[in-house]
Amino acid sequence: MKKILFALILVLPLIFAGVSSTSMAEESKTGFIEVQTLSYSSGAVLQGFYFSINEDLLESLGASTEDITIFKSRLKSNITKFKNLMVANFANIYLQNPNEEFAIGENGGLVIKEVISSQNDYLGFQLLFTSSKAWSFYHPNSSTSEDDSSQDQDKIEFVTTNNSSGQIIFAQSLSNYNQTIGQYLIDIYLSAGEGIIVNLEENYCPSLIYDYGVSSSKLHSNADQIFLGNDNLYHHVWQRSLENYTLQDSINLYYHQVNQQWWYLTIICIGVGIVLVGTAIVLIYNRYKQKSKKNKE
């Protein structure tokens, strides 16, 4: 689980190279694009991608009911193409080393779900890796933290801090494309309005949200908001605007780990020390008692 922990925020460039609570609806009145990664205690990992439709903005730009209907259809089609791109990459990984346990489908290691909000105000999809093994299978080259292998094993520390840092997902460069992942996702929305929504690009200012959820309260971060969701996960949420997502791009994660072997060694040493001291006291007392007895004789 620890090795998965810090790999989750850095995997999308690898993907492009080749259900739960959500935090999006209340975050922005001007629309949002959210990427969500949820790591459950069972080992399952869910990745979600969500795009708000933002009908109020479309109406303010003069879009008719028919225009909005066409826009929604195009946006759904664009999101589906994006989903298919990711699934095709995973399918290629699977074909290189087929394993029924990790097959793509409802009963396999990777489950794909379409997401349409009950209020019909956002569209998206989810990729559910049903186990940590399934995650590792589909992310064979994903980054891990500089934890066990880089620590000085000879250095005695009762508590160590494991750190991981990187760029927020939106600011990362998209392999084989001359743009950031953020711009790629923004274009998914903007291209749905081409020819029907006037001045959409000039007025579209969504919040870019990254939500990383874990079951442990021991993980700390520089997130803008941390809260316990109704899915019993601790959500670390970063929110950026179009103007600052490439400038304020740093994500930092860290947790404190108790080195139990040193605590156990200390406890054992203290215990042994107490026994030795106690034994010494008893021996000294007995020797003193015997000496006193001889003197009296």
HUFEN-V829813 format. One record per run of one state. SS is the DSSP state (alpha for helix, beta for strand, coil for the rest). FROM is the first residue (numbers start at 0). LEN is the number of residues. Records with the same first field share a line. If there is no record, write none. Layout:
# HUFEN-V829813
SS->FROM-LEN, FROM-LEN
This chain:
# HUFEN-V829813
coil->0-1, 5-2, 10-1, 17-14, 39-5, 52-2, 60-4, 96-3, 102-1, 104-5, 116-5, 129-2, 138-9, 150-8, 167-1, 171-1, 173-6, 193-6, 203-3, 214-4, 221-3, 228-5, 240-9, 258-1, 296-1
alpha->1-4, 7-3, 11-6, 54-6, 64-32, 99-3, 131-7, 147-3, 168-3, 180-13, 199-4, 259-37
beta->31-8, 44-8, 103-1, 109-7, 121-8, 158-9, 172-1, 179-1, 206-8, 218-3, 224-4, 233-7, 249-9
